[in-house]
Amino acid sequence: MLANPATASLMKAPSAQALIGRSDFDFYPAFVAKTLRADEIAVMAQGEPRTMEQTVSWDDGEPLVLSTLKSPLHDESGELIGLITHNRDLTEKKRLMLALADSERRAKAALSNMADGLIMFDADLNVVFCNEQYRGMFPLTADLRVPGTPARSILEAAIARGEFADIAADKADEFIDAAMGKLRMPGVVEFPLYDGRWVESRTTPTEDGGCLVVCSDISRSKRDEQALRDLNEKLEEMATTDGLTNLLNRRAFDASLAAEMTRSQKNGTCVSLLLIDVDRFKAYNDTYGHTAGDECLRQIAQAVRATARRRGDRAARYGGEEMAVILPNTPAPDALAVSDDLRQRVRALNLNHEASEKALSPLASALLPSVRMAT
């Protein structure tokens, strides 16, 4: 029997010489020695070399994992005379592999259970991994969002199946090329889906040339943003609108007139201004009451607003019973025509005013505005 110092160390013998003439039963617990002996007998019976993984242990220590090569030894005539054994300690490697496998399981569990969607692409932008949350965000193409699918194929299918909102057919290639380019660089993109949801994707390139994309459903925040914009617009509208007539208030009128005058001087164009005063309005209030007076102003305001129907025209409440219309790019003859239209609209309201000298009969009487014009 021959042995080297490494084998002696493995078997916890004092030296290689101490192994000569002895067996595994002298160094290992009986159940370990029996297993090793059974493996040796099997190899010799087969007559062919064999590499196997073996575990040896002692009562006072943790087990060792060995990669063992056992090869039958024959003499020159081919007769079996012994066995050659080579052992390599795999214990640390096994420990690291188990730790790595455990780490991978933990990482996969974390990725699979995270609230956001996650997808990973390799250097060729083919899918490497994606969790169920990611597939759930894109139900129309979930079948393609699996390892091995090219990113371009996913984008093409998403457009063909209508998963992305507002992508015109003639813009599809341009959209896909831009999206593929964004997978090569870090950044954040927001985009709408067919069912009204919004998704935010955050791309992070990886060292191997691929990328990792985290997708979040931001539909609620988008709704909140829109609600805030609507509220701000409403507040702005309230700040510039007269509460009774819903025309522009005096402050908004002053700002609009100043802006139109500046624009008119700069462009060399004209601007006309109609000033409307409701005649005998105090007498109307005294006769019918302030509630009726408010309703009267509201109806006249509707007529005034109807005359400011072009884009850029502005109708405003200038004072108590005074209103105004700003008419950009309107020469005097056209402004006179607008004022005449306004008089006809007010007359058609048939607002009786018995306290006015114009109230000839309940049917013919009307509350008429006097109109002044400036150009």
C-alpha positions as CSV (number, residue, x, y, z in Angstrom):
1,M,0.0,0.0,0.0
2,L,1.2,3.5,-0.9
3,A,-0.2,6.8,0.4
4,N,0.8,10.5,0.3
5,P,0.8,13.1,3.1
6,A,-2.4,14.7,1.8
7,T,-4.3,11.4,2.2
8,A,-2.9,11.0,5.7
9,S,-4.1,14.5,6.6
10,L,-7.6,13.8,5.1
11,M,-7.9,10.6,7.1
12,K,-6.5,12.3,10.3
13,A,-3.5,9.9,10.4
14,P,-0.2,11.1,11.9
15,S,1.7,10.4,8.7
16,A,1.5,8.6,5.3
17,Q,3.5,5.7,6.8
18,A,0.9,5.2,9.5
19,L,-1.6,4.3,6.7
20,I,0.5,1.3,5.5
21,G,-1.2,-2.0,6.2
22,R,-4.3,-0.5,7.6
23,S,-7.9,0.0,6.3
24,D,-10.6,2.7,6.4
25,F,-12.1,0.9,9.5
26,D,-9.0,2.0,11.4
27,F,-9.6,5.7,10.7
28,Y,-13.3,6.3,10.0
29,P,-16.4,5.4,12.0
30,A,-17.7,1.9,11.0
31,F,-20.8,3.1,9.0
32,V,-18.5,5.4,7.0
33,A,-15.9,2.7,6.4
34,K,-18.6,0.2,5.3
35,T,-19.9,2.7,2.7
36,L,-16.4,3.4,1.4
37,R,-15.6,-0.3,1.2
38,A,-18.9,-1.0,-0.7
39,D,-18.0,1.6,-3.3
40,E,-14.5,0.1,-3.7
41,I,-15.9,-3.4,-4.2
42,A,-18.4,-2.1,-6.8
43,V,-15.6,-0.4,-8.8
44,M,-13.4,-3.5,-8.7
45,A,-16.3,-5.7,-9.8
46,Q,-17.1,-3.4,-12.7
47,G,-13.4,-3.1,-13.7
48,E,-13.7,0.5,-14.9
49,P,-12.6,3.8,-13.3
50,R,-15.4,5.7,-11.6
51,T,-15.6,9.2,-10.1
52,M,-18.1,9.6,-7.3
53,E,-19.0,12.0,-4.5
54,Q,-18.5,10.7,-1.0
55,T,-19.2,12.0,2.4
56,V,-17.0,11.1,5.4
57,S,-17.5,12.3,9.0
58,W,-16.3,11.8,12.5
59,D,-18.2,12.2,15.7
60,D,-16.1,15.2,16.7
61,G,-16.3,17.2,13.5
62,E,-18.5,18.3,10.6
63,P,-18.6,16.0,7.5
64,L,-16.3,16.3,4.5
65,V,-17.5,16.1,1.0
66,L,-15.0,14.4,-1.3
67,S,-14.8,14.0,-5.1
68,T,-13.2,10.5,-5.3
69,L,-11.7,8.8,-8.3
70,K,-11.4,5.1,-7.9
71,S,-9.6,3.1,-10.5
72,P,-8.9,-0.7,-10.6
73,L,-5.2,-1.5,-10.6
74,H,-4.0,-4.5,-12.9
75,D,-0.7,-6.1,-13.3
76,E,1.0,-6.7,-16.6
77,S,-1.1,-9.9,-17.2
78,G,-4.3,-7.9,-16.6
79,E,-5.0,-9.5,-13.2
80,L,-6.7,-7.2,-10.7
81,I,-4.2,-6.5,-7.9
82,G,-5.6,-3.5,-6.2
83,L,-7.3,-0.1,-6.3
84,I,-6.0,3.4,-6.9
85,T,-8.0,6.2,-5.0
86,H,-7.7,9.9,-5.5
87,N,-9.7,12.3,-3.2
88,R,-10.4,16.0,-3.6
89,D,-12.0,17.9,-0.8
90,L,-15.1,19.7,-2.1
91,T,-16.4,20.7,1.3
92,E,-15.8,24.4,1.0
93,K,-17.0,24.5,-2.6
94,K,-20.2,22.7,-1.6
95,R,-20.7,25.1,1.2
96,L,-20.3,28.1,-1.2
97,M,-22.6,26.5,-3.7
98,L,-25.3,25.9,-1.1
99,A,-24.9,29.5,0.1
100,L,-25.2,30.7,-3.5
101,A,-28.3,28.6,-4.1
102,D,-29.9,29.8,-0.9
103,S,-29.1,33.4,-1.9
104,E,-30.5,32.9,-5.3
105,R,-33.7,31.4,-3.8
106,R,-34.0,34.3,-1.5
107,A,-33.4,36.8,-4.3
108,K,-35.9,35.1,-6.6
109,A,-38.5,35.0,-3.8
110,A,-37.9,38.7,-3.2
111,L,-38.2,39.6,-6.9
112,S,-41.3,37.5,-7.3
113,N,-43.1,39.0,-4.3
114,M,-42.1,42.7,-4.8
115,A,-45.0,45.0,-5.5
116,D,-43.5,46.4,-8.7
117,G,-43.0,44.6,-12.0
118,L,-39.4,43.6,-12.9
119,I,-37.9,42.5,-16.2
120,M,-34.3,41.8,-17.0
121,F,-32.7,41.8,-20.5
122,D,-29.4,40.4,-21.6
123,A,-26.9,42.2,-23.9
124,D,-28.9,41.3,-27.0
125,L,-32.1,42.7,-25.2
126,N,-33.7,39.3,-24.9
127,V,-35.7,38.6,-21.7
128,V,-33.7,36.8,-19.0
129,F,-36.2,37.1,-16.1
130,C,-39.5,38.8,-15.3
131,N,-41.8,38.4,-12.3
132,E,-45.5,37.8,-12.3
133,Q,-46.3,41.3,-11.3
134,Y,-44.7,42.5,-14.5
135,R,-46.6,40.1,-16.7
136,G,-49.8,41.1,-14.9
137,M,-49.3,44.7,-15.9
138,F,-49.4,43.8,-19.6
139,P,-52.2,41.1,-19.9
140,L,-52.4,41.4,-23.7
141,T,-48.8,40.4,-24.2
142,A,-48.2,38.4,-21.0
143,D,-47.6,35.2,-23.1
144,L,-44.6,36.9,-24.8
145,R,-43.0,38.4,-21.7
146,V,-41.0,35.3,-20.8
147,P,-37.3,34.4,-20.9
148,G,-35.8,34.2,-24.4
149,T,-38.2,36.7,-26.1
150,P,-36.6,39.7,-27.8
151,A,-37.6,43.1,-26.5
152,R,-38.5,44.2,-30.1
153,S,-40.9,41.3,-30.5
154,I,-42.7,42.3,-27.3
155,L,-43.0,45.9,-28.4
156,E,-44.2,44.9,-31.9
157,A,-46.9,42.6,-30.4
158,A,-47.9,45.3,-27.8
159,I,-48.6,47.7,-30.7
160,A,-50.3,45.1,-32.9
161,R,-52.6,44.0,-30.0
162,G,-53.4,47.6,-29.0
163,E,-51.8,47.4,-25.5
164,F,-50.2,50.8,-25.8
165,A,-52.4,53.8,-26.0
166,D,-52.2,56.5,-28.7
167,I,-49.6,54.8,-31.0
168,A,-50.5,55.5,-34.6
169,A,-49.7,52.7,-37.1
170,D,-47.5,54.9,-39.1
171,K,-45.5,55.8,-36.0
172,A,-45.0,52.3,-34.8
173,D,-41.5,51.7,-36.1
174,E,-40.4,55.1,-34.8
175,F,-41.8,54.3,-31.4
176,I,-40.1,50.9,-31.2
177,D,-36.7,52.2,-32.3
178,A,-36.9,54.9,-29.6
179,A,-38.0,52.4,-26.9
180,M,-35.2,50.0,-27.8
181,G,-32.7,52.9,-27.6
182,K,-34.0,53.8,-24.1
183,L,-33.2,50.3,-22.9
184,R,-29.6,51.0,-23.5
185,M,-29.4,54.0,-21.1
186,P,-30.6,54.9,-17.6
187,G,-33.9,56.8,-17.4
188,V,-37.5,57.0,-16.4
189,V,-40.4,56.8,-18.9
190,E,-44.2,57.2,-18.3
191,F,-46.7,55.8,-20.8
192,P,-50.4,55.1,-20.9
193,L,-52.0,51.7,-21.6
194,Y,-55.2,50.7,-23.5
195,D,-57.3,50.5,-20.3
196,G,-56.5,53.9,-18.9
197,R,-53.7,52.8,-16.6
198,W,-50.4,54.5,-16.6
199,V,-47.0,52.8,-16.1
200,E,-43.7,54.3,-15.1
201,S,-40.6,52.3,-16.1
202,R,-37.2,52.9,-14.6
203,T,-34.3,51.4,-16.6
204,T,-30.8,50.6,-15.2
205,P,-28.1,49.2,-17.5
206,T,-26.1,46.3,-16.2
207,E,-22.4,45.6,-16.5
208,D,-22.9,42.8,-19.0
209,G,-24.5,45.1,-21.5
210,G,-28.1,44.2,-20.5
211,C,-30.5,46.1,-18.4
212,L,-33.0,45.9,-15.6
213,V,-36.4,47.6,-15.8
214,V,-38.7,48.2,-12.9
215,C,-42.3,49.0,-13.8
216,S,-44.8,50.7,-11.4
217,D,-48.5,51.3,-11.8
218,I,-48.8,55.1,-11.4
219,S,-52.5,55.4,-12.4
220,R,-53.5,56.7,-9.0
221,S,-50.8,59.4,-8.9
222,K,-51.8,60.4,-12.5
223,R,-55.4,60.7,-11.4
224,D,-54.3,62.7,-8.4
225,E,-52.2,65.0,-10.6
226,Q,-55.1,65.5,-13.0
227,A,-57.5,66.3,-10.1
228,L,-55.0,68.8,-8.8
229,R,-54.7,70.4,-12.2
230,D,-58.5,70.6,-12.5
231,L,-58.7,72.1,-9.1
232,N,-56.0,74.7,-9.9
233,E,-57.8,75.5,-13.1
234,K,-61.1,75.9,-11.2
235,L,-59.5,78.1,-8.6
236,E,-57.9,80.2,-11.4
237,E,-61.2,80.4,-13.2
238,M,-62.9,81.4,-9.9
239,A,-60.3,84.1,-9.4
240,T,-61.0,85.6,-12.8
241,T,-64.8,85.0,-13.1
242,D,-67.7,87.1,-11.8
243,G,-69.8,84.9,-9.5
244,L,-73.2,86.3,-10.6
245,T,-72.8,86.5,-14.4
246,N,-70.0,84.0,-15.0
247,L,-68.3,86.7,-17.2
248,L,-64.8,87.8,-16.6
249,N,-64.5,90.0,-13.5
250,R,-63.1,93.5,-13.4
251,R,-59.5,92.4,-12.7
252,A,-59.5,89.9,-15.5
253,F,-61.0,92.5,-17.8
254,D,-58.3,95.0,-17.0
255,A,-55.6,92.4,-17.7
256,S,-57.2,91.2,-20.9
257,L,-57.6,94.8,-22.2
258,A,-54.0,95.7,-21.4
259,A,-52.7,92.6,-23.2
260,E,-54.9,93.2,-26.3
261,M,-53.8,96.9,-26.4
262,T,-50.1,95.8,-26.2
263,R,-50.6,93.2,-28.9
264,S,-52.5,95.7,-31.1
265,Q,-49.8,98.3,-30.9
266,K,-47.1,95.7,-31.6
267,N,-48.8,94.1,-34.6
268,G,-50.4,97.3,-36.0
269,T,-53.9,95.9,-35.7
270,C,-57.1,97.3,-34.3
271,V,-59.1,96.4,-31.2
272,S,-62.7,97.5,-30.4
273,L,-64.3,97.8,-27.0
274,L,-68.1,97.7,-26.2
275,L,-69.2,99.2,-22.9
276,I,-72.7,98.1,-21.9
277,D,-74.8,99.9,-19.3
278,V,-78.2,98.5,-18.3
279,D,-80.6,101.5,-18.3
280,R,-82.8,102.2,-15.3
281,F,-81.5,99.3,-13.4
282,K,-81.9,100.9,-10.0
283,A,-85.6,101.4,-10.8
284,Y,-85.8,97.7,-11.9
285,N,-84.4,96.6,-8.5
286,D,-86.8,98.9,-6.6
287,T,-89.7,97.5,-8.6
288,Y,-89.0,93.8,-8.7
289,G,-86.5,93.2,-5.9
290,H,-82.8,92.3,-5.9
291,T,-83.4,88.6,-6.6
292,A,-85.1,89.5,-9.9
293,G,-82.4,92.1,-10.6
294,D,-79.7,89.4,-10.3
295,E,-81.6,87.1,-12.7
296,C,-82.0,90.1,-15.1
297,L,-78.3,90.6,-15.1
298,R,-77.6,86.9,-15.6
299,Q,-79.8,86.8,-18.7
300,I,-78.3,90.0,-20.2
301,A,-74.8,88.5,-19.4
302,Q,-75.8,85.4,-21.5
303,A,-76.6,87.7,-24.4
304,V,-73.4,89.6,-24.0
305,R,-71.4,86.3,-23.9
306,A,-73.2,85.1,-27.1
307,T,-71.8,88.2,-28.9
308,A,-68.2,87.4,-27.9
309,R,-68.2,84.1,-29.9
310,R,-64.9,84.4,-31.8
311,R,-61.7,83.1,-30.4
312,G,-60.0,85.9,-28.6
313,D,-63.2,87.9,-27.8
314,R,-63.7,88.6,-24.1
315,A,-66.9,89.4,-22.3
316,A,-66.7,90.9,-18.8
317,R,-68.7,92.4,-16.0
318,Y,-67.2,95.9,-15.7
319,G,-69.3,97.1,-12.7
320,G,-72.6,96.7,-11.0
321,E,-74.9,96.8,-14.1
322,E,-72.1,97.6,-16.5
323,M,-70.6,95.0,-18.9
324,A,-67.9,95.1,-21.6
325,V,-66.8,93.1,-24.7
326,I,-63.2,93.2,-26.0
327,L,-63.1,92.6,-29.7
328,P,-59.5,92.0,-31.1
329,N,-58.8,92.7,-34.8
330,T,-62.3,94.3,-35.2
331,P,-62.7,97.6,-37.1
332,A,-65.4,100.0,-36.2
333,P,-68.0,98.9,-38.7
334,D,-67.8,95.3,-37.5
335,A,-67.9,96.4,-33.9
336,L,-71.1,98.4,-34.6
337,A,-72.6,95.2,-36.1
338,V,-71.8,93.3,-33.0
339,S,-73.4,96.0,-30.8
340,D,-76.5,95.9,-32.9
341,D,-76.6,92.1,-32.6
342,L,-76.3,92.5,-28.8
343,R,-79.3,95.0,-28.7
344,Q,-81.4,92.5,-30.6
345,R,-80.5,89.7,-28.3
346,V,-81.4,91.7,-25.2
347,R,-84.7,92.8,-26.8
348,A,-85.5,89.2,-27.5
349,L,-85.3,88.4,-23.8
350,N,-88.6,90.3,-23.2
351,L,-87.6,91.5,-19.8
352,N,-90.5,93.7,-18.6
353,H,-89.6,96.9,-16.8
354,E,-92.8,98.8,-15.9
355,A,-90.7,101.5,-14.1
356,S,-89.0,102.4,-17.4
357,E,-90.4,104.9,-19.9
358,K,-89.7,102.2,-22.6
359,A,-92.1,99.7,-21.0
360,L,-95.0,100.4,-23.5
361,S,-96.6,97.0,-23.0
362,P,-95.8,93.7,-21.3
363,L,-94.9,92.0,-24.6
364,A,-93.0,94.8,-26.3
365,S,-91.1,96.3,-23.4
366,A,-87.5,95.3,-22.9
367,L,-84.6,96.2,-20.7
368,L,-82.2,97.8,-23.2
369,P,-78.5,98.4,-22.7
370,S,-76.9,101.5,-24.0
371,V,-73.8,100.6,-25.8
372,R,-70.6,102.8,-26.1
373,M,-67.8,101.8,-28.4
374,A,-64.1,102.7,-28.5
375,T,-61.6,101.6,-31.1
